[in-house]
Amino acid sequence: MRISDLARSAGVTTKTVRFYEEAGLLDEPGRTAGGYRDYPADAAARLRFIRTAQSAGLTLAEIHDVLEVRDSGQAPCRNVTALLKTHLDQVELRISELEHARATLRDLHARAAATDPAKCHADRVCSILDTTPREPVSLRAPFATRLA
C-alpha cells in the first residue's frame, strides 16, 4: 500500500505517516521497484491506534513502549491500564486545581465589582489583589508557587 493510500485510510497526512516512521512508531516499509514506500495492510490499524492513544493523552514515548510490548508478542493491556490511570489521575488533579482557580477568580471578580477606584489606597498596588488578612483571598500552593 502506498503512503497516500495508507494516510487516507488512517485519516492522517502523508507527513504524519513519515513522522511516525521516523519516530519509530511505524516500521520502515519495503519499497516498490519504483522506489515508493510499500506499507503492509496492518499499518493502517497501527496508525489508528497511535492516533487514538494520542487523543487519550499518551505521549509518543508511551505509545512507543506499548507498541514494543505488542511487537514482542505480548498483550500490552496492563501497561495501557497503568498509563491510562496515571493520565486520569493527572487530569483529575488539574480539574481540581482549575476549580480552585475558578473559585478564587470569582472571589476576586466580586471584590473588583465592589471596589470604588476613587477609594484605592496609595499604599497598595491594587486593593483588589491585596491579600492582607482583612481581605483574604486564598491561593493554593500550586498557584502561589507559579507566581513566585
Sequence and secondary structure as in RCSB ss.txt:
>XXXX:A:sequence
MRISDLARSAGVTTKTVRFYEEAGLLDEPGRTAGGYRDYPADAAARLRFIRTAQSAGLTLAEIHDVLEVRDSGQA
PCRNVTALLKTHLDQVELRISELEHARATLRDLHARAAATDPAKCHADRVCSILDTTPREPVSLRAPFATRLA
>XXXX:A:secstr
  HHHHHHHHTS HHHHHHHHHTTSS   EE TTS EE  TTHHHHHHHHHHHHHTT  HHHHHHHHHHHHTT  
 HHHHHHHHHHHHHHHHHHHHHHHHHHHHHHHHHHHHHT  GGG  TTSS TTT   TTS     HHHHHHH 
